[in-house]
Amino acid sequence: MTPNEPDDPAARDLGSHDHGAYDAVVLAGGGARRLGGADKPGLRVGGRALLDRVLAACADARTTVVVADPRPTVRPVTWAREDPPGAGPVAALDAGLRRTGADRVVVLSADLPFLGPGTVRRLLSALRSGGADGALLTDADGREQPLVAAYSTAALRRELASLGGAHGGLTGLPLRRLTAALDLTRVPDPVASFDCDTWDDLAAARARIREHGHVLDEWISAVKDELGLDLDVDTGVLLDLARDAAHGVARPAAPLTTFLVGYAAGRAGDDPEAVAHAARKAAALAQRWAAEDSAGQPDVAPDATPDTRPDAG
């Protein structure tokens, strides 16, 4: 499947009733008026386009539909467009929903720099366990965020059909007309619900990911996206390995060793345990190397047999 082609509708029907299966609809075609009409989904935070950051958060969706004009993305997606373009979020959601087949759908805007897979899982869990029509995030002020939410697909389709019938179509209708008719569970999350509506918002997001507590995870995520890697690794293990190699061998040994560990893990199967196994072996080697250096070099090997010949010495 190419980034500009839809997936097979027949394939979407397979497993649509799986307990954990869900589809995602990302709305990325707004006018960004508060940003002066800038291409908001393409704006970068931490070196990654906002849209790509959102797509990473729902990477395990069975089908991901982006409602916007097609553009290059890190992940392959299905493209859709409301008719007419610019008809508003309700019409865009309806267009995206028509390309889905799962019982549950995560609906997201394309301007969420801090959304992660964990938040998507929390929303889906709240939807499954609460028996409501949907579960949405609330921001720091308690405001509901209907575009950071998980919904029952049947409930959305039911209310979209009702709205379309009552208003002769969905063009121009605000999202609150849709969500007001749904039974919704609220999930507070002031960080993941943060969106970039203004240039000040964008500047704040860029500053936050460079803070000490965030920058490493952000950098690793950006590198994995750039290289097309879908692999969870224990960065603590790799950092410990780099420290041992730098201190026990030489400073340039740190990046070279971690590179070789990654290469070995890729040859062994490219999974998190392969990385951890290779890192443990390399760390043990670095520690043995350091131990030899700190012990010094004795005149005779510790296990050497003494020379007892009369003329020895």
C-alpha positions in Angstrom: 0.0 0.0 0.0 1.4 3.4 -1.0 0.9 6.6 1.1 -1.7 7.8 -1.4 -3.7 4.6 -1.9 -6.5 3.2 0.3 -6.1 -0.2 1.8 -8.3 -3.2 0.8 -11.8 -2.8 2.2 -12.1 -6.6 2.4 -9.0 -6.8 4.6 -10.4 -4.2 6.9 -13.4 -6.4 7.7 -11.1 -9.2 8.9 -10.8 -9.1 12.7 -13.1 -6.1 13.0 -14.6 -7.7 16.2 -11.2 -8.4 17.7 -11.1 -7.2 21.3 -8.2 -4.8 20.8 -8.8 -3.9 17.2 -9.4 -0.2 16.4 -9.2 2.2 13.5 -8.0 5.8 13.6 -9.3 8.9 11.8 -7.0 11.9 11.9 -8.4 15.3 10.8 -5.6 17.2 9.1 -7.4 19.5 6.6 -8.3 22.6 8.6 -7.6 26.1 7.6 -5.2 27.0 10.5 -6.6 30.5 10.6 -4.9 31.4 13.9 -1.6 30.4 12.3 -2.2 32.6 9.3 -3.1 29.7 7.1 0.2 27.9 7.6 0.4 24.2 6.8 -0.2 23.2 10.5 0.2 19.4 10.0 3.6 19.9 8.4 5.0 22.2 11.2 7.8 20.5 13.0 8.3 19.9 16.7 11.4 18.0 17.6 12.3 17.6 14.0 9.1 15.7 13.2 6.0 17.0 11.5 3.0 17.3 13.8 1.0 14.9 11.6 3.8 12.3 11.8 3.9 12.6 15.6 0.2 11.9 15.8 0.4 9.0 13.4 3.1 7.4 15.6 0.7 7.5 18.6 -1.8 5.4 16.7 0.7 3.2 14.9 -1.1 0.0 16.0 -4.4 1.0 14.5 -5.5 -1.5 11.9 -6.5 1.2 9.4 -5.5 4.9 9.7 -7.4 7.4 7.7 -6.1 10.9 7.3 -8.7 13.4 6.1 -6.8 15.9 4.1 -5.1 16.3 0.7 -2.4 13.6 0.4 1.1 14.4 1.5 4.3 12.4 2.3 4.0 10.7 5.7 6.3 8.4 7.7 3.6 5.8 7.9 1.4 4.5 5.1 -2.2 5.8 5.5 -5.5 5.8 3.7 -6.5 9.3 2.5 -10.0 10.8 2.4 -11.5 14.2 1.9 -14.8 15.8 2.9 -17.1 17.0 0.1 -16.7 19.9 -0.4 -13.2 20.4 1.0 -13.3 22.7 4.0 -16.9 21.7 5.0 -15.8 21.5 8.6 -14.8 18.8 11.2 -18.1 16.9 11.3 -18.1 16.5 7.5 -14.5 15.5 7.7 -15.1 13.0 10.4 -17.9 11.4 8.4 -15.6 11.2 5.3 -12.9 9.4 7.4 -15.3 7.1 9.1 -16.6 5.8 5.8 -13.1 4.3 5.2 -13.1 2.4 8.5 -14.4 -1.1 9.6 -13.5 -1.6 13.3 -16.0 -1.4 16.1 -14.0 1.3 17.8 -12.3 4.3 16.3 -9.8 6.8 17.7 -10.4 10.3 16.4 -7.5 12.7 16.5 -6.5 16.2 15.3 -3.2 16.5 13.6 -1.7 19.1 16.0 -1.0 17.1 19.1 2.7 17.2 19.8 2.6 15.2 23.1 0.2 12.5 22.2 1.6 9.0 22.7 0.6 5.4 22.3 -0.1 5.2 26.1 -2.8 7.9 25.9 -4.4 6.1 23.0 -4.5 2.9 25.0 -6.0 4.7 28.0 -8.8 6.1 25.8 -9.6 2.7 24.3 -9.5 1.1 27.7 -11.9 3.7 29.1 -14.2 3.2 26.2 -14.2 -0.6 26.6 -14.7 -0.6 30.3 -17.2 2.2 30.7 -20.0 1.2 28.4 -20.3 4.8 27.1 -20.4 5.9 23.4 -16.9 7.4 23.7 -14.0 8.5 25.9 -12.3 11.9 25.4 -9.5 13.8 27.0 -10.0 17.0 29.0 -7.3 19.7 29.1 -5.8 21.5 32.1 -8.9 23.7 32.4 -11.3 20.8 32.2 -12.3 21.6 28.6 -13.4 18.6 26.5 -11.3 17.6 23.5 -13.5 15.7 21.1 -10.6 15.3 18.7 -8.5 13.4 21.2 -11.0 10.6 21.8 -12.0 7.0 21.2 -15.6 6.3 20.1 -17.9 3.5 19.3 -18.0 3.5 15.5 -21.7 2.5 15.6 -22.6 5.4 17.9 -20.8 7.9 15.7 -22.4 6.6 12.5 -25.8 6.8 14.2 -25.5 10.4 15.3 -23.9 11.5 12.0 -26.8 10.1 10.1 -29.2 11.8 12.5 -27.5 15.2 12.1 -27.3 14.8 8.3 -31.0 14.1 8.1 -32.0 17.0 10.5 -29.8 19.6 8.7 -29.8 18.4 5.2 -26.1 17.6 5.3 -23.1 18.0 7.6 -21.4 21.0 6.1 -20.5 23.7 8.6 -21.8 21.9 11.7 -19.7 22.2 14.9 -18.4 19.1 16.6 -20.4 20.0 19.8 -23.6 19.2 17.8 -22.3 15.7 17.4 -20.8 15.1 20.9 -23.8 16.6 22.7 -25.8 13.5 21.6 -23.3 11.0 22.9 -22.7 9.5 26.3 -19.0 10.3 26.9 -16.4 9.4 29.5 -13.9 12.1 30.4 -10.2 11.3 30.8 -8.1 14.2 32.2 -4.7 14.7 30.6 -3.4 18.2 30.4 -0.2 17.2 28.5 -1.5 14.9 25.8 -4.5 17.2 25.1 -2.2 20.2 24.4 -2.6 21.3 20.8 -0.8 23.8 18.6 -3.4 26.4 17.6 -1.0 29.4 17.7 2.6 30.2 17.1 3.0 30.6 20.9 1.7 27.1 21.3 4.2 25.8 18.8 7.1 27.6 20.5 6.0 26.2 23.9 5.9 22.7 22.5 9.3 23.0 20.9 10.7 24.3 24.2 9.2 21.5 26.3 10.7 18.7 24.4 14.2 20.2 24.9 13.8 20.1 28.6 16.2 17.7 30.4 13.5 15.2 31.3 12.1 14.9 27.8 14.9 15.5 25.3 16.4 12.0 25.2 13.1 10.2 24.7 12.1 12.7 22.0 15.4 12.3 20.2 15.2 8.5 20.2 11.6 8.6 18.9 12.6 11.1 16.2 15.5 8.9 15.1 13.3 5.8 14.9 10.8 7.6 12.8 13.4 9.0 10.5 15.0 5.5 10.0 11.7 3.7 9.8 12.3 1.6 12.9 9.4 0.1 14.8 11.3 -1.2 17.8 11.1 -0.5 21.5 14.5 -0.6 23.2 15.6 0.0 26.8 17.5 3.2 26.4 18.8 2.8 30.0 20.6 -0.4 29.0 22.2 1.3 26.0 23.2 4.3 28.1 24.8 2.1 30.7 26.7 0.2 28.0 27.9 3.5 26.4 29.1 4.7 29.8 31.0 1.4 30.5 32.6 1.5 27.1 33.6 5.1 27.4 35.1 4.7 30.9 36.5 1.2 30.6 38.0 1.4 27.1 38.0 4.9 25.5 35.5 7.6 24.9 35.1 6.9 21.1 34.2 3.3 22.1 30.8 4.4 23.3 29.1 5.3 20.0 31.0 2.6 18.1 29.9 -0.1 20.6 26.3 0.9 20.6 26.3 0.9 16.8 27.7 -2.7 16.8 25.1 -3.8 19.3 22.4 -2.5 17.1 23.8 -4.2 14.1 24.2 -7.5 16.0 20.6 -7.2 17.2 19.3 -6.6 13.7 21.1 -9.7 12.5 19.7 -11.7 15.4 16.0 -10.8 14.8 15.6 -7.1 15.4 13.5 -7.3 18.6 13.9 -5.7 22.0 15.3 -8.8 23.7 17.9 -9.1 20.9 19.1 -5.6 21.7 19.2 -6.3 25.5 21.1 -9.6 25.0 23.7 -8.0 22.7 24.0 -5.0 25.1 24.6 -7.3 28.1 27.3 -9.2 26.3 29.1 -6.0 25.2 28.7 -4.5 28.7 30.3 -7.6 30.3 33.2 -7.3 27.8 33.7 -3.7 28.7 33.7 -4.5 32.4 36.3 -7.3 31.8 38.4 -4.9 29.8 38.2 -2.3 32.5 39.1 -4.8 35.2 42.2 -5.8 33.4 43.4 -2.2 33.2 42.7 -1.5 36.9 44.4 -4.6 38.0 47.7 -3.7 36.3 50.0 -6.1 34.5 51.7 -8.6 36.8 55.2 -9.9 35.9 53.8 -13.5 35.8 50.3 -14.6 34.8 48.2 -15.5 37.9 47.8 -19.1 36.8 51.4 -19.6 35.6 53.4 -22.6 37.0 56.5 -21.4 38.9 59.8 -22.3 37.3 61.6 -24.6 39.8 64.7 -25.3 37.7 68.0 -24.8 39.7 69.2 -22.0 37.4 65.8 -20.2 37.2 65.9 -16.5 38.1 
